[in-house]
Amino acid sequence: MTGDASRPLLRVVRGEPTAEELAALVAVVTAGAAVTAPAAAPPPSLWGRPVLRSPLHPGPGAWRASGLPR
């Protein structure tokens, strides 16, 4: 719906619509453009970043140490 400033956004090809009819048409077209606009993607989750996780050290007592706060 973006365009050159010298070109009109809409052009009436046939008939003579009233100002109210043109206003209704513009409202419907702009509402439709707002609905079809893509939404911004959510930021990626930080849970998947390996730098934020501590390494696992398997061995005797590891299961007990995994529940203890560091």
C-alpha positions as CSV (number, residue, x, y, z in Angstrom):
1,M,0.0,0.0,0.0
2,T,3.0,2.2,-0.1
3,G,3.6,4.1,-3.3
4,D,4.8,7.2,-5.0
5,A,3.4,10.5,-3.5
6,S,2.3,11.7,-6.9
7,R,0.1,8.6,-7.5
8,P,-3.2,8.2,-5.7
9,L,-3.7,5.3,-3.4
10,L,-7.2,4.5,-4.9
11,R,-8.7,5.4,-8.2
12,V,-12.5,5.3,-9.0
13,V,-12.8,3.5,-12.4
14,R,-16.6,3.6,-12.7
15,G,-19.4,5.5,-11.1
16,E,-19.5,8.5,-8.8
17,P,-19.2,7.5,-5.1
18,T,-20.1,9.9,-2.4
19,A,-17.6,11.1,0.2
20,E,-19.1,8.7,2.7
21,E,-18.7,5.7,0.4
22,L,-15.1,6.6,-0.3
23,A,-14.5,7.0,3.4
24,A,-16.0,3.5,4.0
25,L,-13.8,2.1,1.3
26,V,-10.6,3.6,2.7
27,A,-11.5,2.3,6.2
28,V,-12.0,-1.2,4.9
29,V,-8.8,-1.2,2.8
30,T,-6.7,0.2,5.6
31,A,-8.2,-2.3,8.1
32,G,-7.5,-5.1,5.8
33,A,-3.9,-4.0,5.4
34,A,-3.4,-3.9,9.1
35,V,-4.7,-7.5,9.5
36,T,-2.5,-8.9,6.7
37,A,0.7,-7.1,8.0
38,P,3.1,-9.7,9.4
39,A,3.6,-9.6,13.2
40,A,7.0,-9.1,14.6
41,A,8.7,-12.4,15.5
42,P,9.2,-13.0,19.3
43,P,12.8,-12.8,20.5
44,P,14.5,-16.2,20.7
45,S,14.5,-17.9,24.0
46,L,17.7,-17.7,26.1
47,W,17.1,-21.2,27.5
48,G,18.6,-22.8,24.5
49,R,21.9,-20.9,24.7
50,P,24.6,-23.3,26.0
51,V,26.6,-20.5,27.5
52,L,23.9,-20.0,30.1
53,R,23.8,-23.6,31.2
54,S,26.4,-25.2,33.5
55,P,28.1,-28.3,32.2
56,L,27.1,-31.7,33.4
57,H,29.6,-33.8,35.3
58,P,28.5,-37.4,35.6
59,G,29.9,-39.5,38.4
60,P,29.3,-40.6,41.9
61,G,26.9,-38.3,43.8
62,A,26.1,-36.3,40.6
63,W,22.4,-36.8,41.0
64,R,22.5,-35.3,44.5
65,A,24.6,-32.4,43.4
66,S,22.3,-31.6,40.6
67,G,19.6,-30.5,43.0
68,L,21.8,-28.4,45.1
69,P,22.1,-24.6,44.4
70,R,25.5,-23.4,43.4
